Amino acid sequence: MKIVDVICTAGRSGFFFDDQKAIKTHAVEDGGAYKGDPVTEGFRSIRLPGEAISVMFVLEDGQVAHGDCAAVQYSGASGRDPLFLANEFIPVIEKFVKPLLVGREITTFREMAKELDSIVAGGKLLHTGIRYGITQAALDAVTKSQNKLMAQVIAEEYETTIASDIIPLFSQSGDARYLQADKMILKSAEVLPHALFNNIEKAGKKGEKLLEYVLWLRNRIYEVRVDANYKPVIHLDVYGMLGEIFGTDYDALTDYIGILEEKALPFRIRIEGPVDAGSVKGQIKALKKIRELQEKKGINVELVADEWCNTLQDVKDFADAKAGHMAQIKTPDLGGINNSIEAVLYCQQNGMGAYLGGSCNETDRSAQICAHIAMATNPIQMLAKPGMGVDEGYLICHNEMKRVLALKDVVGKK
C-alpha cells in the first residue's frame, strides 16, 4: 500500500509552553499565568498556549493514518530543542518530509521510523517534535496496511510480548496538588501525584513544605480511598529543588530523602529530578552519587532521572552509570517513537527502571499511541497524559490500554 498525500493542520496541545528558567528564578504566579519577563529564547511571555501539528498520511485505499507533532512543556530547557510553534514548523514538514513520502510504499515500522527520524535539514536533524509526530503516523500507516493494532506491530517487530494487564499510570496534578490528589485517590491511580514542586517557594527554603505535603498525602490516601487495599506509589517531581536547598552536600540531601521516605510510609516513594547539575555529565555524576549514598544508608527511595536525560543515548548513558533507579523516557524529547521503544527495552536489559513518560503538553493522539507502546514494551509505569486535569489524561491512556487488552487476541489474527 502507498502513501498518496501528506496533510498537516495546526492544533492545540494539552497544556502550555512554560519558560522553566524564568519560573525557577523570578516569575511570580498570577492565577493561571506568570508575571515577569521571559528569558528562554523564543518565548514572548513566560507562559504560552501549547501548540501541536497533526500530520495525516492519506493512503491509497482511502484510509488516513495520523500522528501528532508536539513538544514538552519546558521546551528549550536543559538541552532540549527550542519552542515548537506550529506555523513555523508546518512548512518544514511540507518541504522536507512530504516529498519523501508521497508515492512511497509502506514497509515496516522500524524501517520507516529510522528513515524519518534521520531526516536532516539545514545540517541538523528535524525538531524532535516533528520526528515524534511523523513516526507516530508511520506506525499508524503500517498498522492500517496490515489490519493490526499498533501494539501488535510493535510487539512483532521488536519481538516483545503484549502486556496481560494495563501498565500502571502516573497521574500528574500541576499546582492543584491537593484537589487533584483527591481525584487520583478516588480513581485509584496507580502512581501519584507529580505535584510540581518547581521552585523554592513551593518546596520551602529547607524543604519543609515538601515534607508537610508528603505527610498530608500519606494521610489523605487513607481518608479518601474507596478501596481499602489501594496502595499507590508516591512519585514527586522536584525539578532540582533539593539541589537548590542543599547544594552539593549530597550527604545532607540524602538524609532529607530518608526523611521523605519515613513520612510516606507505608507507601513507596519516588523522587524525580532531585538536583539539576546543568549538564548531562554533571547530572549523571550527581544522581549516581546520590544513589550510592542512599544504598549505603539503607534508603529505599527510587530516584528518577529527568532533566538532561533527553535522548536515546542519554537514557543509555544514565542506565549504564546507574545514575538513579529509573529513567523518564520523555517521549517528545527523544524524537521518533522508535527511540522511545528502544529506550524502554534498553533500560529493561540494563537494570534501570523504565518510565514511559512525556509531557502534559502533548495531545490525545500522542497519548493513545504511547499507550500502545507501553502495552507492547511493559515499562514500570506510563504518564497519564495530556493535560493537568487528571480526569482526561487518565481516561485517554487507561481506556486505550483496555482496548488493546480486549482486542489483542482478536484483531490481526489470520
C-alpha positions as CSV (number, residue, x, y, z in Angstrom):
1,M,0.0,0.0,0.0
2,K,1.2,3.5,-0.9
3,I,1.0,6.9,0.8
4,V,-0.6,9.3,-1.7
5,D,-0.6,12.5,0.3
6,V,0.7,14.2,3.5
7,I,-1.6,16.8,5.1
8,C,-0.8,19.0,8.1
9,T,-3.0,21.1,10.3
10,A,-2.1,23.2,13.3
11,G,-3.8,22.3,16.6
12,R,-3.7,22.7,20.3
13,S,-1.8,20.6,22.8
14,G,-2.9,19.6,26.3
15,F,-1.2,22.4,28.4
16,F,1.2,25.3,27.9
17,F,4.8,26.1,27.0
18,D,6.5,27.4,30.1
19,D,9.8,29.2,30.4
20,Q,11.3,27.0,33.1
21,K,14.3,29.2,33.8
22,A,12.1,32.2,34.4
23,I,9.9,30.2,36.7
24,K,12.8,28.9,38.7
25,T,14.4,32.3,39.1
26,H,12.0,35.3,39.2
27,A,8.5,34.6,37.9
28,V,5.5,35.5,40.1
29,E,2.4,33.3,39.8
30,D,-0.7,35.3,38.7
31,G,-3.6,33.0,38.7
32,G,-3.1,30.7,35.7
33,A,-0.4,33.0,34.3
34,Y,3.1,34.3,35.4
35,K,4.3,37.8,35.8
36,G,7.8,38.6,34.8
37,D,10.0,38.7,31.7
38,P,10.8,35.5,29.8
39,V,14.5,34.5,29.5
40,T,14.5,31.4,27.2
41,E,14.9,32.0,23.5
42,G,11.6,32.1,21.6
43,F,9.3,32.9,24.5
44,R,7.4,36.2,24.2
45,S,5.9,35.6,27.7
46,I,6.7,33.1,30.5
47,R,3.6,31.0,29.6
48,L,2.4,30.4,26.1
49,P,-0.6,28.2,24.9
50,G,0.7,24.8,23.8
51,E,0.6,24.0,20.1
52,A,0.7,20.8,18.0
53,I,0.7,19.7,14.4
54,S,-1.5,16.8,13.3
55,V,0.2,15.0,10.4
56,M,-2.0,12.9,8.2
57,F,-0.8,10.3,5.7
58,V,-3.6,9.7,3.1
59,L,-3.3,6.0,2.0
60,E,-4.2,4.8,-1.5
61,D,-7.2,2.8,-0.2
62,G,-8.7,5.9,1.3
63,Q,-7.6,5.3,4.9
64,V,-5.9,8.1,6.8
65,A,-3.0,7.4,9.2
66,H,-2.1,10.2,11.6
67,G,0.1,11.3,14.5
68,D,0.6,14.5,16.4
69,C,3.8,16.5,16.5
70,A,4.2,18.0,19.9
71,A,6.9,19.2,22.3
72,V,7.3,19.3,26.1
73,Q,6.0,22.0,28.4
74,Y,9.6,23.2,29.2
75,S,10.8,23.5,25.7
76,G,14.3,25.0,25.3
77,A,15.3,24.0,28.8
78,S,18.0,21.5,29.9
79,G,19.4,21.0,26.4
80,R,16.0,20.4,24.8
81,D,15.0,21.6,21.3
82,P,13.6,25.1,21.1
83,L,10.0,26.3,21.3
84,F,7.7,24.4,18.9
85,L,5.3,26.7,17.1
86,A,3.0,25.1,14.5
87,N,3.1,27.8,11.9
88,E,6.9,27.8,11.9
89,F,7.2,24.0,11.5
90,I,4.4,23.1,9.1
91,P,6.4,24.5,6.2
92,V,9.4,22.4,7.3
93,I,7.3,19.2,7.2
94,E,5.9,20.2,3.8
95,K,9.4,20.9,2.4
96,F,11.5,18.0,3.9
97,V,9.1,15.2,4.8
98,K,6.2,15.3,2.4
99,P,8.3,14.8,-0.8
100,L,9.9,11.7,0.7
101,L,6.6,10.1,1.5
102,V,4.2,10.8,-1.3
103,G,4.1,7.8,-3.6
104,R,6.1,5.7,-1.3
105,E,5.2,2.1,-0.5
106,I,4.5,1.4,3.2
107,T,7.1,-1.1,4.5
108,T,7.9,-1.9,8.2
109,F,7.6,0.5,11.0
110,R,11.3,0.1,12.1
111,E,12.5,0.9,8.5
112,M,10.2,3.9,8.0
113,A,10.8,5.3,11.5
114,K,14.6,5.1,11.2
115,E,14.4,7.0,7.9
116,L,12.0,9.6,9.1
117,D,13.9,10.1,12.4
118,S,17.1,10.7,10.5
119,I,16.0,13.5,8.1
120,V,18.5,16.3,8.0
121,A,17.5,19.9,7.2
122,G,20.0,22.7,7.2
123,G,22.7,20.5,8.6
124,K,20.8,19.2,11.6
125,L,18.0,16.8,12.4
126,L,14.5,18.0,12.3
127,H,13.0,19.3,15.5
128,T,12.2,16.4,18.0
129,G,8.6,17.4,17.9
130,I,8.3,16.8,14.2
131,R,10.1,13.5,14.4
132,Y,7.8,12.5,17.2
133,G,4.7,13.1,15.1
134,I,5.7,11.8,11.8
135,T,6.9,8.4,13.2
136,Q,3.5,8.1,15.0
137,A,1.8,8.5,11.7
138,A,4.2,5.9,10.2
139,L,3.3,3.4,12.8
140,D,-0.4,4.0,12.2
141,A,0.2,3.6,8.4
142,V,1.9,0.3,8.9
143,T,-0.8,-0.8,11.3
144,K,-3.6,0.1,8.8
145,S,-1.8,-1.6,5.9
146,Q,-1.6,-4.8,8.0
147,N,-5.1,-4.6,9.7
148,K,-3.5,-4.9,13.1
149,L,-3.2,-3.0,16.3
150,M,-0.3,-0.6,16.8
151,A,0.8,-2.7,19.9
152,Q,0.8,-5.8,17.7
153,V,3.0,-4.2,15.1
154,I,5.5,-3.1,17.8
155,A,5.5,-6.4,19.6
156,E,6.1,-8.3,16.3
157,E,8.9,-6.1,15.0
158,Y,10.7,-5.8,18.4
159,E,10.0,-9.4,19.5
160,T,8.2,-8.4,22.7
161,T,5.0,-9.7,24.3
162,I,2.0,-7.5,24.8
163,A,1.2,-6.9,28.5
164,S,-1.5,-9.1,30.1
165,D,-2.8,-6.1,32.1
166,I,-2.7,-2.3,31.8
167,I,0.6,-0.6,32.7
168,P,0.4,1.4,35.9
169,L,-0.5,5.0,35.2
170,F,1.3,8.0,36.8
171,S,-1.2,10.9,37.1
172,Q,0.0,14.5,37.5
173,S,-1.6,17.3,39.4
174,G,0.0,20.6,38.3
175,D,-0.1,23.2,41.0
176,A,-3.5,22.0,42.2
177,R,-1.6,19.3,44.2
178,Y,-4.3,19.0,46.9
179,L,-7.6,18.9,45.0
180,Q,-6.1,16.9,42.1
181,A,-4.6,14.3,44.6
182,D,-8.1,13.6,45.8
183,K,-9.2,12.9,42.2
184,M,-6.3,10.5,41.8
185,I,-7.0,8.7,45.0
186,L,-10.7,8.4,44.2
187,K,-9.8,6.9,40.8
188,S,-7.2,4.6,42.4
189,A,-4.4,6.0,40.2
190,E,-1.6,3.6,40.5
191,V,1.1,6.3,40.8
192,L,0.6,9.8,42.0
193,P,0.7,12.9,42.2
194,H,3.8,14.5,40.5
195,A,2.9,17.7,42.4
196,L,5.0,20.2,40.5
197,F,7.5,21.4,43.2
198,N,9.3,23.6,40.7
199,N,10.5,26.5,42.9
200,I,11.8,27.1,46.4
201,E,8.6,28.9,47.5
202,K,6.6,25.7,46.9
203,A,9.2,23.3,48.4
204,G,10.2,25.5,51.3
205,K,13.6,27.0,52.0
206,K,14.6,24.0,54.0
207,G,12.3,21.6,52.2
208,E,9.7,21.9,55.0
209,K,6.7,22.4,52.7
210,L,7.6,19.3,50.7
211,L,7.7,17.3,53.9
212,E,4.4,18.6,55.0
213,Y,2.8,17.7,51.7
214,V,4.1,14.2,51.8
215,L,2.7,13.6,55.2
216,W,-0.6,15.2,54.2
217,L,-0.8,13.0,51.1
218,R,0.0,9.8,53.1
219,N,-2.8,10.6,55.5
220,R,-5.2,11.7,52.7
221,I,-4.8,8.4,50.9
222,Y,-6.3,6.7,54.0
223,E,-9.1,9.2,54.3
224,V,-10.3,9.3,50.7
225,R,-9.6,5.9,49.1
226,V,-12.6,3.9,48.2
227,D,-10.7,0.6,48.2
228,A,-9.1,-0.4,51.5
229,N,-6.4,-2.3,49.6
230,Y,-5.4,0.7,47.4
231,K,-1.7,1.3,47.9
232,P,-0.3,3.7,45.3
233,V,3.3,4.7,44.7
234,I,4.0,8.3,45.6
235,H,6.1,10.0,42.8
236,L,7.1,13.6,43.3
237,D,8.9,15.8,40.7
238,V,11.0,18.4,42.5
239,Y,12.7,20.0,39.5
240,G,16.2,20.1,41.1
241,M,14.9,21.9,44.2
242,L,16.8,19.6,46.6
243,G,20.0,20.8,44.9
244,E,18.9,24.4,45.4
245,I,18.3,23.7,49.2
246,F,21.4,21.5,49.9
247,G,23.8,22.5,47.1
248,T,26.3,19.7,46.6
249,D,26.1,18.5,50.2
250,Y,24.7,15.2,48.9
251,D,25.1,13.6,52.3
252,A,22.6,16.0,53.8
253,L,20.4,15.8,50.7
254,T,20.3,12.0,51.1
255,D,19.4,12.3,54.8
256,Y,16.5,14.5,53.8
257,I,15.3,12.0,51.2
258,G,15.4,9.4,54.0
259,I,13.0,11.7,56.0
260,L,10.7,11.9,53.0
261,E,10.7,8.1,52.9
262,E,9.7,7.9,56.6
263,K,6.9,10.5,56.1
264,A,5.5,8.4,53.2
265,L,5.4,5.0,54.9
266,P,3.9,2.5,54.3
267,F,3.7,3.9,50.7
268,R,6.7,3.6,48.4
269,I,8.1,6.9,47.2
270,R,10.0,8.1,44.1
271,I,11.8,11.4,43.7
272,E,12.2,12.8,40.2
273,G,14.9,15.3,39.4
274,P,16.3,15.9,42.9
275,V,19.1,18.1,41.5
276,D,19.8,19.9,38.3
277,A,23.5,19.8,37.7
278,G,23.4,21.8,34.5
279,S,24.7,19.2,32.0
280,V,24.3,15.6,31.0
281,K,27.7,14.6,32.6
282,G,27.0,16.6,35.7
283,Q,23.6,15.1,36.2
284,I,24.8,11.6,35.7
285,K,27.6,12.1,38.3
286,A,25.1,13.7,40.8
287,L,22.4,11.0,40.5
288,K,25.0,8.2,40.6
289,K,26.5,9.7,43.8
290,I,23.1,10.2,45.5
291,R,22.0,6.6,44.6
292,E,25.3,5.3,46.1
293,L,24.7,7.3,49.3
294,Q,21.2,6.0,49.6
295,E,22.2,2.4,49.2
296,K,24.9,2.9,51.9
297,K,22.3,4.4,54.3
298,G,19.6,1.9,53.5
299,I,17.3,4.4,52.0
300,N,14.8,2.8,49.5
301,V,13.5,5.9,47.7
302,E,13.7,5.5,43.9
303,L,15.5,8.3,42.1
304,V,14.1,9.2,38.7
305,A,16.3,10.8,36.0
306,D,14.5,13.5,34.0
307,E,16.4,16.7,33.4
308,W,19.3,16.3,30.9
309,C,18.1,12.8,30.1
310,N,16.7,13.9,26.7
311,T,17.8,11.5,24.0
312,L,18.1,7.7,23.5
313,Q,21.8,8.0,24.1
314,D,21.2,10.0,27.3
315,V,18.9,7.2,28.5
316,K,21.6,4.6,27.8
317,D,24.3,6.7,29.5
318,F,22.2,7.2,32.6
319,A,21.3,3.5,32.7
320,D,24.9,2.3,32.2
321,A,26.1,4.6,35.0
322,K,23.3,3.6,37.4
323,A,22.5,7.3,37.7
324,G,19.3,6.9,39.6
325,H,16.9,4.0,39.7
326,M,14.6,4.9,36.9
327,A,14.8,7.0,33.7
328,Q,11.9,9.0,32.5
329,I,11.7,8.4,28.8
330,K,10.3,11.8,27.9
331,T,8.8,10.7,24.6
332,P,8.6,14.0,22.6
333,D,12.3,14.8,23.5
334,L,13.5,11.6,22.1
335,G,12.2,12.4,18.6
336,G,11.0,9.3,16.7
337,I,8.8,7.0,18.8
338,N,11.2,4.2,17.7
339,N,13.7,5.8,20.1
340,S,11.3,5.6,23.0
341,I,10.6,1.9,22.3
342,E,14.3,1.2,22.2
343,A,14.9,3.2,25.4
344,V,12.4,1.2,27.3
345,L,13.9,-2.1,26.1
346,Y,17.5,-0.8,26.9
347,C,16.5,0.1,30.4
348,Q,15.0,-3.3,31.0
349,Q,18.1,-5.1,29.7
350,N,20.5,-3.0,31.8
351,G,18.9,-2.8,35.3
352,M,17.3,0.6,35.0
353,G,13.6,1.2,35.7
354,A,11.8,2.3,32.5
355,Y,9.2,5.1,32.9
356,L,7.5,5.8,29.6
357,G,6.8,9.5,30.3
358,G,6.3,12.5,28.1
359,S,4.5,15.8,28.8
360,C,1.2,17.3,29.9
361,N,1.7,19.4,26.7
362,E,1.0,16.5,24.3
363,T,-2.2,15.5,22.6
364,D,-4.9,12.8,22.9
365,R,-3.4,11.2,19.8
366,S,0.2,11.0,21.0
367,A,-1.1,9.7,24.3
368,Q,-3.1,6.9,22.6
369,I,-0.1,5.9,20.6
370,C,2.2,5.9,23.6
371,A,-0.4,3.6,25.3
372,H,0.2,1.1,22.6
373,I,4.0,1.5,23.0
374,A,3.5,0.8,26.8
375,M,1.4,-2.3,26.2
376,A,3.9,-3.7,23.8
377,T,7.1,-2.9,25.9
378,N,5.9,-3.2,29.5
379,P,7.6,-0.2,31.2
380,I,7.2,0.1,35.0
381,Q,4.8,3.0,34.5
382,M,3.4,5.3,31.9
383,L,2.5,9.0,32.3
384,A,-1.2,9.7,32.2
385,K,-1.3,12.5,29.6
386,P,-2.1,15.0,28.2
387,G,-3.1,17.9,30.4
388,M,-3.0,18.7,34.1
389,G,-6.7,18.0,34.8
390,V,-6.2,14.3,35.9
391,D,-9.5,13.0,34.5
392,E,-8.8,13.5,30.8
393,G,-5.3,12.2,30.6
394,Y,-6.0,9.2,32.9
395,L,-9.1,8.1,30.9
396,I,-7.4,8.5,27.5
397,C,-4.4,6.3,28.5
398,H,-6.4,3.9,30.6
399,N,-9.1,3.3,28.1
400,E,-6.7,2.8,25.2
401,M,-4.8,0.2,27.1
402,K,-8.1,-1.5,28.0
403,R,-9.0,-1.6,24.3
404,V,-5.6,-3.2,23.5
405,L,-6.3,-5.9,26.1
406,A,-9.8,-6.6,24.6
407,L,-8.6,-6.7,21.0
408,K,-5.1,-8.2,21.1
409,D,-6.3,-11.8,20.7
410,V,-9.0,-10.9,18.1
411,V,-7.6,-8.3,15.7
412,G,-4.9,-9.2,13.2
413,K,-5.2,-12.9,13.5
414,K,-5.1,-14.9,10.3
